[in-house]
Amino acid sequence: MATVPKRPSPMPVVYPESDGKPMAESEVHRDAIIDLLLALQWHFADDVTACVSGNMLIYYAEGNPRKSLAPDVFVALGVGVRPRRTYKVWEEGKGPDLVIEVTSPDTRREDLRGKFAIYRDVLRVREYVLFDPLDEYLKPSLQGFRLVEGRYEPIGLIDGWLPSAVTGLLLERDGQQLRLVEPATGRRLTTPREAHMARLAAEEEVRRLKAENDERRRRLRELKAEYAALSEQLRRMRRESSSNDH
């Protein structure tokens, strides 16, 4: 009996972890992305269901690794916190809820057209925010869109703040940075650089207070020594005076 040759097993689909593109166009863009990402991670630190990431490849068509993009910053609620090397929509069960792109001259066309359509029609991203840190090519430089019945509707600014329903925060331009603001207090979330500078200032204050305390202790020792010397001198004078009287 002739044997039927086995069909070769299909080659597994490889989903690369990098697209070879740089994270950011300039230091300004890089710093804006990093500060925003870390501030959002801190904001969602107590939410074990929220994935907050950035510059990670999102694959949105199983079996086709070409169908991918890497948002600068994104938040996906309800998918859980765990180490990820890529984000596969069919495994996570959903796309991100919020995407923020820090745009540049090289990316703005794609951010406003190609990615715009994918975020809206394929990934169904609830909120899409674009930020031009140099305020040169995107007018206005901070824009947001919210998914309403399958369409992206512009999110209106309120006194320069862009409200985000996904995060419960306000987004605000501050120089070349995009800051996160607590609506109830108007307080900006601290950036890593601000936290670092505050720590350095606190350490310097501790050193100053310690130096002042050391100086007070040194002066107190001197005063005690002077008091002891004067006391001894007074006793000697009294002894001499008593001897002279006799």
Helices and strands as residue ranges (DSSP letters): H 27-43, E 51-53, E 58-59, E 68-69, E 73-76, E 87-88, H 89-92, E 98-102, H 108-112, H 114-117, I 118-122, E 127-131, E 142-148, E 151-154, E 161-164, E 169-174, E 177-181, H 192-245
